[in-house]
Amino acid sequence: MNLVEVDRKIIWHPFTQEKTADPVILIEKGKGSYLYDNNGKAYLDLVSSWWVNIHGHANEEIARAIYEQSMTLEHVIFAGFTHKPAIEICQRLNSILPDPLKKFFFSDNGSTAVEVGLKMCYQHYINRGVNNKTKFLCFDGAYHGDTVGSMSVSIGSGYHDKFQKLCFPVISVPFPETWFGDEQVGKKEDESISVLTEHLTSGGADSIVAIIIEPLIQGASGMRMCRPQFVKRTVDLVRQYDVRVIFDEIFVGFGRTGTYFALEQTECVPDVICLSKGLTGGFLPLALTVTTDEIYESFLSDDADKTFYHGHSYTANPLGCSAAIASLKLLTNPSTQQSLKDINESHSTHLFKLQNDHSDIIEHARIIGTVAAFNLKDGTKVKNFKQNCLKNGILLRPLGRTFYLLPPYCTTKDELDKVYATIAEIVNSF
Ligand SMILES: *Cc1c(COP(=O)(O)O)cnc(C)c1O
């Protein structure tokens, strides 16, 4: 039996209908923007390996940092103990996050970072003696993870319908997704704000703990983008009602939208920000939930009951922290910052032209930072399009009718020129 056959026999893959799925591809190695399978075929990784990879595969600086750390201290219990890599990554993040976000709570994946954020805000009110705040606001199409709490606030994503009865009830608001040349955007935003206002007034806000939002881009529901001013209007509005604000930057953080964090473009500061995915450059699972002094201090008490009783076995794993430090050093490097701009420019040069040339096939072209997306008008062409790309060594993973290009930051202009040329050829053949 070859390895793929063994895999087929004993492994259950995520988000996969094992009965009908195409055979898995056996990846042997990765370097820079490329993955290589067991036959030596190269694939340009335009999904950045499920959005976690930012500096390319097998980056030597990150690999070395992990190796060196593992020869000194691989892990230690994080209650009652600490270590330098944990302190250093928080200090470094502290210097690029807005000032009020300065208390760092570790966990080990995006979903747990969200659970921590939800629980922190919830208990924050309990600790203050406010017991009637039990509900969360979220957006239609939001995706915040696959654990039960994070599923609850993602109920409109379509991924979790079956689990509805298991989830706690939430209040959802329409998300004003927009694209290049969208003339309805102002109207959509007004509608969202009006629905939100309705929920907040008429006494509703008394029962609401927090609102959770993926700022600028709803990733999993199809790279649905909104304007920064909408996020600001939302935050400014809920702030008038003593409702906390959670930014889920698990996907959009660490340069994806062109700035270190999406919040910079929205000109607002949440009470909580959730970080994971790009945090370690795509090397190791690690997450942070960062909050304010105000929330942190509401847990300080002589009463043990006010403690935040939450933690995971691998909290603040030193290997993950050392990868995160190395990755953040690379991210703040001027040459990486230039790459973010170059990728954005490549997207802009090619994507709008592609749509203009093929407006019968492609619609809703949209770009923020390093993320470019478009929809195929004809959903029956999705599979064919994806397979054609794969045959040409381009790894894309559509979400419904949406295709998106999400390159690691080391991807060059030439590589993207070729990708767009190939895509144009495939579209031409339709
Ligand atoms: C991926 C993702 C999560 C969940 O992270 P996991 O590490 O997969 O649990 C949460 N929120 C957003 C916005 C994400 O993109």
The ligand as an ORCA input file, in Angstrom:
! r2SCAN-3c Opt
* xyz 0 1
  C      -9.672     30.192     11.224
  C     -10.471     31.147     12.002
  C     -10.871     30.871     13.315
  C     -10.617     29.551     13.976
  O      -9.273     29.263     14.126
  P      -8.811     27.742     14.302
  O      -7.363     27.831     14.621
  O      -9.078     27.067     12.995
  O      -9.608     27.163     15.418
  C     -11.562     31.851     13.995
  N     -11.840     33.025     13.422
  C     -11.466     33.331     12.167
  C     -11.785     34.673     11.612
  C     -10.788     32.393     11.407
  O     -10.463     32.677     10.150
*
